[in-house]
């Protein structure tokens, strides 16, 4: 909705949809963070983390790292490294449902851009509140207007 031309581009170039889904997951990481306990002493970004410390990984923040994703707040459906995001975590506990979630999103977007000519926000942007939750990041609601294709 915020990126001019993106809706039409996904309609005209549906082969971009899987990568666009990765870009959405990167930008709007639904699981914003997760708790970990440091298994050993280590240092991250100059910060010493002692073994046994409880830490929170902020997936959502890492996914907006400008050193990895130039212009991180921009939705670029053809971003080369979009799929390297950690919106599903990483390692042995990586989200077991990631392939299903990816597929569901791709199917939903393909159907939406096929059926509707455009989507616009039906409220003022500042009225879009986040549900209060330290781990999960999601809007309480997103009212939209959809215009059917002729
Ligand atoms: C966009 C949708 C989803 C997002 C962003 C998401 C994200 C995540 C994240 C970040 C984790 C933690 C990974 C870690 O600790 O490193 C996780 C774990 C998990 N997710 Fe998802 N998830 C999604 C959809 C799903 C679906 C559809 C299913 C099941 C059908 C699912 C099942 C699970 C399970 C079982 C775990 C625990 C895995 C483990 O601890 O070994 N998730 N998910």
Boltz pocket constraint, residues with backbone or C-beta under 6 A from the ligand:
constraints:
  - pocket:
      binder: B
      contacts: [[A, 29], [A, 30], [A, 31], [A, 34], [A, 59], [A, 86], [A, 87], [A, 88], [A, 89], [A, 90], [A, 91], [A, 92], [A, 93], [A, 94], [A, 95], [A, 96], [A, 97], [A, 98], [A, 100], [A, 101]]
      max_distance: 6.0
